[in-house]
Amino acid sequence: MQNIRRKSAIARALALGILLASTSTVFAADGAPVQGGTLIYLEQQAHTNLYPPAGGFYPNGGILNQITDKLTYQNPQTLEVEPWIAESWTFNADKTEYTFKLRPGVTFSDGTPLDANAVAKNFDTYGLGNKEHHLPVSEVINNYDHSEVIDPLTVKFYFKKSSPGFLQGTATIGSGLVSLSTLNRNFDALGDATHIIGSGPFVVSKETLGREVDLTARKEYNWGPKNLKQQGRANLDGIKVIVTGEDSVRIGALLAGQADFIRQVQAYDEKQAKEQNFPIYAAPTKGVNDGIAFRPDNALVADLKVRQALLHATNSKQVVDTLFSPNYPQATSVIAKTAAGYVDLSHKLTYDPTLAKKLLDEAGWKPGANGIRQKDGKTLALTIYESLPQPQNKEVLQLVSQQWSQVGAKLNILAGDAGSRVADNLDPEKTPANVVEVGRADPDVIKSSFYPTNRDALLQKGGLSSKVKSFRDDKLNDLLTAISAEVDPQKRLALTADVQNYLLDQAYIIPIFEEPQVFAGAPYLKGVNFEAVGRPSFYGAWLEKH
């Protein structure tokens, strides 16, 4: 049956005409990297917007990572911040001032210099936003005040209060450096990849919106991170990113030799890839785990006991064991084990349906005739939208819905591509629960997820939504702000532990699993690397045959 499905998937891919066959074959000598060839990369979803602070969406980041450079490079193994466009840096004791010395001779692909003036304009935009062009503030930059150009290769940044996460923030996808012409465009125009002018090893040469992006190697590129083995221009001549939404088509095309690399390999397809010696790359995202967050402004989940009941009605082990591979560890806290500041809080995440029923009884929710609990004429039925970027999210939510039904609660799951999804997700009355996950290898990732003016996962008053009537948790917000401003590394990690405990004590979130980005590649594809939170880098990649 699997063979039939696989052949059918390959046939569909070929019939669509989206894939290319090789016209010649070149082999490497003695396993040494060779230049040449175009990488065929199948992406599950189309990119949405390539303004770098929007790069958290993985299809966006997967393109930005090839066409932009960053001030610094975060080593994915050690998580140390290393030189890149910045050769060196200094900061004051309270981390309110940072000074960077830049590499000479770096240019954007339009020929303009990547100098102190360009870096200053980038971070003034990312740190403060630009209302005229509707460019939002980056979630990775906190407490920003202004920049100062000291000389053509020296730039200084000032902050209103301590910003210990800024240095790591300069290494993230959201801080990719772009030309002044890019920053002068409106946000909506940056959905067009050809409008993004970076200094990276590849440039966008062509785009068919929603379907395909072609990248071409920059022959003069010579300023990759100095600690990388790869130096000079990229090995590949180009990359063809093809949007291929159907999982079976992506894996079928890879196994048939019609694609070289694919993203979002579902757990059930990992085995057949491995059996045919196609490497699986499971890059951890080192941030807020994949889970369900509540919006307490909604009366159904305003009661702590109800949220606690639903937390204990959730069997995350069953979810992981049923749907996923060992690449998806069961969550044991709000953030992943690989995240900075992680503490094991598995004792607060126990599956206990008896306790869940007791808590719902205490909260006044009594079993109804159809098995779903009722109170004051209301039914304990919550609505949530499927999150398309998350792996097997519909199946995850369906299994959670079955688990909740055992204690008398209902979870209605709406399609992730519904036209009303964006507006409804900002209305706690319509969606009392939401899927969450954020990748970033710094404690500030928790603030990014839960702070009202960042992603606002809980929908607080004064945050992203005008529909919130009263809910706001200033204790939580003070903890999040403290993480972003604490300069003592140990105290900062302690605050990160405090906020993880608080989020679970309040049952604001049900963490389910640690989400990786899972890719598969052809056996002849070598040298693929991943940044610290799982986006691929093809700078050092090469095709052993092409």
N, C-alpha and C positions, 0 to 999 in steps of 0.2 A: 504493500500500500504506500509506504514511504517512497519507494522507487517511482511509482506512478505519479505521485504528487510532485516529486522533484523534476521528472521529465516534463510534466505539464508546466511547471514554473519556468523551466528553461525555455520551453517552446513559446510561452507568453512573452518572455523577455526578448527573445529573438524576433517575434512577430511585431513587437512594438518598435523595433528598430532603434532601441536606445543604446545598444552596446556595440563596441567596435571589435573587429577581429584583427589580430596582428598581421602585418603584411611582410614582416621580415623578422629574423631571429638573430640576436647577438648574444653570445655567452661571455660571462666574465672569466678572466684567467685567474686560477688559484683563489677564487672567492673574494678577490679584491673588488671594491666598488667601481662601477663603470658609469660613465655619463651617457644619457640618452634615454629615449622612450617616454611614453605618456602613461601615467598611472590612471586607470579607470577606477573611480571611487564612487560607490553607490551609497547615497545618503537617504535616510528614511523620510525626512521632511525637508521642504524648501526653507531656505533662510527667510527671515522676516525683515530685519533691519540690521545694517552693518555699522551703525554708530557704535564705536567700541564698547561703551558702557552697556550696550544691549547684547554683548557677546556671551552672556550667561546662558542663553538659549543655545544648546549644543550645535545645531546646524549653522547658526551665526558664527559661533566661536571656531568651528572647524574650518571656515574660510578665513576669518580674521587671523587665525594663527599662522597662516601661510603668507599673508600679504602685509602684516604689520610686525614691527619690532617693538620691544619694550625697553624702558630705561634700564631695568635690571632683569635678571634671570633667576627663577627659583628652581634650584636643583630638585627634581622630583624624588630622588632617593633620600637626600639629607634634609630637604626643605630649607637649606641655607640659601640666602640671597647672594647672588654672584654678579659680577660685572657683565654688562651688555653694551647698550648705547652709552650708558654712564660708565666711565673707566674707574671712578672712585666717588665716594660720598662721605660727608660728615654730618653730624646733627648735634644739637645742644643737649644738655642733661635732661631737660623736661620734654624733649622731643616736640618742640613748637617751631623749630627751624631746621630745615634740611638743605644742604648745599651739594649739588652734583657737578662733577667735571665730566664733560662729554668727549667722546671719540671724535677726532677730526675726520673730515672727508666723507661723512655720511650724507647721502642724499635721498630724497623721496623719488619715486619712479617718474615724476614729472620734471625732475632735474633740480628742483628747489632744495636748498640746504636743510638738513635736519640739525639745526643749531639751537643755541639757548633760547632764541626768540620763539622758534617753533615749539620747543618743549614747554616753554612758559605758557603759550597760547593753548596748547593741548590741556594742560592741567588747570588753567584758569577756567576752561570750558567744563572739564570733568568735575572740578571741585565746586563750581558756582552755578553751572548750567548756563544756558543762553536762551532767554525768553523770546528774543526776536526770531530766532531760528527754531524754537521749540525743542531745544536740546536739553534733556534732563540731567540732573546731577548724578554722578556715579555713586553706586552703593558701596564702593570699596574705599571711598575717600571721606574722612570725617573731619569736621572742625576746620575746614580750609578757609584761609583768609585771602592771600594774594601771592603772586610770584614777583621776583626781581631778576632781571637780566644783569649779571655782574660783568660779563664780557661775552664775546661770541660763543665761547665754549663752557661757560659757567652760569648756572641758574640756581636761584635760591627760592625756597618756598617757606611761607609763614603760615602759622595756624593759630586760631583763636584760643585754643587750649591744646593740651597734649594730644598727639596723634600717633601712638606707638605702632599702629598697623599700616602707616603710610608707606614705609619702605617696602614691605611685602606687597602692598597695593600697587606699587609701580611695576611689579612683575606679573600682574594678572592680565587676563584677556581684556578686561574692561579698561585697561590703561594702554592699549595699543596706540602707537604714535601715528598720526595722520597729518597730511599736508594742510596748510592754511586754506587752500581752496576747498578742501573737504569740510573743514569746520565752518566755512561760509555758506554751506548749503543748509536747507531746512531739513528737519528730521525725516520727513516723509520721503525726501529725495534720496536718502541714504539706504532705502530699500533696494536701490539699484546698485549692484556690486561694482559696476563700471565707474561709479562716482567715488569710490573709496581709493584714495591715493595714499599708499603706505610706503615704507622703506624696506619691506621684507624681501625674502628670497624669491617670491613669486609675485606676479602682477595679474590682475584680471584682464584678459584679452577679449573675452566675449561672454555674453549672457543671454539666455532665453529665460525670461522671468518665470519663476516657479518650476522650471524644468531642468536647467543645466547651467553650470558656470565653468568656463574654461580658464585655467591659470597657465601662465607661461613663465619659465625661469628667467630671472634677471641676470644677464651674463656678467654684469659689472659688480654684482653683490659680493661684498668682502668684509662684512662686519657682524657676523654671527657671534653668539656668546663665546668669549675667548677660551673658556674651559671645555668647550665641546671638541670632540675629535674631528667633526666635520668643520672645514673652513673653506672660504671662497664661495663660488657659486654652488647652487644645488646640483645634485647629480641628475635628477630628472629634468627632461626638457619641458615637461608640462604635466598638469593634472586636469582630468575631466571629471567634474563633480556632477553626477546624474541623480536627480531625485527619483527614487524608486520606492514607493510607499508600501508595496506588498512584501511582507517578510519572506514569503516563499520564493518570490522572484529574485530577491537579493541573494539569498543563500544558494538558490539553484544556479544563478548566473556565475557566482564565484566558483562553485564546484565544477561547473562546465568549462571553466577557463575563459569566460567572457568578461570577467571583472577581476580586479587585482586586490581590492580592499573594500570592505563593507562595514557600515556602522549599524548598531542595534541588532546584534545577533540574539535571537530569543534563546532562552535557556534550553528549550527542547530541541534546538538545532545544533547545539554545541557538540553533541556526541558524534553526529555524522561528519561534521567538519574535522574533528580530531581523528576519527577513524581513517580519513583520507589524507592525513598529514597536513591539514590546513591549520596554521597556528591560530589560537584564540588569544586575544589580548583583552584582559579584564582590568582596565585602569580604574583604580579607586578614586572617588571624588572628594573624600576627606572633609566632608562638611555635614550639614544638617541631613539626617536620614530621611529616606522616603517614608512618608506617613500621612496621617490625617490630622488636620488642625481644625479646631472648633472656633466658631464666631459667637462668643457669649452674649452679644447684643441680641441674639435670637432667643426668645423665651424658652424654647425647647432645651437649649444647652446652657442657659444662664445659671442653672443650679449645679454647683460643684459635684453633688452626689450623682447627678445624671452623667456628667462627663466622666467621673470616676468609674461608674458602672459600665459605660461603653468601653473604656480603656480595659477593664478586667474581663469584658466579654469578647475581647479581640485575641485570637490565638495566632500570634505572628509566627510561631514555629510551624504551625500547620500551613500557613501561607507559603513560607519558604520551602518547606519539605514537599509541598504539592506542586508548586509552580516553578521553582527555581533550582539552580545548580549551586555548588559550593562557592561560586563567585559572588553570591548574594548573601552575605552573612545576616543572620537574624539580628535585629537592632537590640542593643542593650543599654542605650541611652538616647538622648536627643540627637547627638552627633556620633559620627563613626569612631570606631576604635583607633583609626589612623589619623583622626583629627586632633589638632592642638587643643589641649585642655580636657580631653575626654575623661569621664569618670564612669565606672560601671554601676549602673542603676537598675540592673535587671530585676532586683528584688521589688522594685516599684512597678514593674511591667508584667506581673504574673497573670497568667490566664486563670480566672477563677469565676466561672459562671454563677456559682452559688452566692458568692459575695456580690456579684453584679445584680442578681435578682433582689438580694437584701437591700442594697443601696437604692434601687428603684422603688421598692416597697416603702422605704423610709422617706423617699422624695414625693410620695403620694401618687405614683404611677401604678395603677392597678390593671391586671390582665383583662383585655376585652374579649368579646365573643369570638373574634377572629384570631386571638392569640397576641395581638398587638396591644400594648398598654395604652391606657387612656387616663386623662386627668382634666377636670374642668371642661369637658366637652372636646378636648384636643387629643389627637392621636400622636404617639411618639414615633413619628415618621420624618426622617431627615432626608434632605436632597443633597446630592453631590454630583459634580461634573467629572467625567473621566478626563484624565490628563494624558493627552496623546504622547508627549515626550517621554513619559515614564514607562519602563518595560512592563508589558502585560498588565497595564493598570486596570483595564476593564475587568480582567479575570481576578485581580487582587481585590477590587471593590466588591465583585460578586461573591467571593468567598467570605469577605468580612460581613457582607449583608446576611449571608446564611448563618454566620456565627452570632450576629446580633439578634437574629430572629429567634434564637434559642432562649433569649432572656426577655423577649417581648418588645424589641425595638425593630424598626424597619429602616432600611437604607435604600432610597430611590436613586438609581444611577442614570444620569443623563449623558447623551453622546458628547464626546469631546469636541466635535466639529460643529455643534449647534450654533446657529447664528446669534442666539441670545446669550451665549456662554460668558462673554467678557462683561457685559452689563450685569448679568445675574450674579456673577462671582463677586461683584462689588456691593451686593445687596444681602445683608445677613438674614433678612426675612425670607429670601428665596433660597439661599444656600448657606445653611448653618454649619456646613463642613466643607473643607477644601483640601486637595492634595498638595503636599509641600515636599520640597527637596531643594537644597542649594549646595553647590560645590565651591569650596574655597579653603585653602590650607592655612587659615589664620583664625584666631578666636573671634574676630569681627564677623565671621560668617553667621553667628547667631543673631547679632544685631541686624545684619542684612535681611534675615528672614522675618524677624518679629517686630522690629521697630516701626512705629506708625508711618514715618516718612520714608522708609525703605520699602520692603515688599509687603509689610503690614499683614502678615499671615492671619492674625486674629481679627482683623478689621476693628481698629480702635477709633474712637472719636478724635478728630483732628488729624487723621491719617489720610489714606488714599480715597476713601469713600465718603460722599456727602449723605449717604443713606443711614449711617450709624447714628442712633439716637442718644445713647448714654455710655456704652461700655468703654472704659479706659482703665488700664492698670499701670498706675504711676510707679509702683514698686518695681514691676518688671522693667519699665522704661528706664528707671534710674540705674538698675543693674546693667542693662544693655549699654547705656551711656558710659557707665563706669568702665566697662570692658574696653570701650573704644578710646578711653583717655588715661588708663593706668599704665605708667611707664615702667613700674617694677615687674619684671617678667613673671615672678612667682605669684605676686598678688593678682596679676592679670589672669593667670591660670586658675587661681582660687575663685575669682569672680566668675570665670567660665563654668566652674563646677557649681557655684551657687545658682547660676541661672538655669542650668540643666535640672538641678533639684527642684527649683521653684516651678519651672514649666510642667514637670511631672506631678508635683504636689498639687498644682492647680488643675491637673489633667487637661491642659490646653491642647496637648498634642498626643497622638498615639503613634510612636515610632514603630515601623514594621520591619524594614530591612535596610542594610547599608547598600546604597545604589552605586554600582560601577558603571562605566561606559564600556560595553562589550563590543569588540570588533573582531573580525576574522580577516586573514590575509592569505594570499596565494603563497605556496611554499617558496617560490622564486623571488618574492618581495622581501628585501632585506633593509635593515637600518631604520625602521619606523620607530619613532620615539613619541612620548606623551608628556605634556606639561604636567604640573603638579596636581591638577584636578581632572585629568583624563582626556583632554583634547589632543588629537594627533598632531604631530609635527612631521612633515615630509621633507624638511630641509636636508637631512642626512640619508633619506630613503633612496634605494636604487633597485632596479629590476635586473635580476641575475640573467634573465633572458628577455628580449623584447624585439 
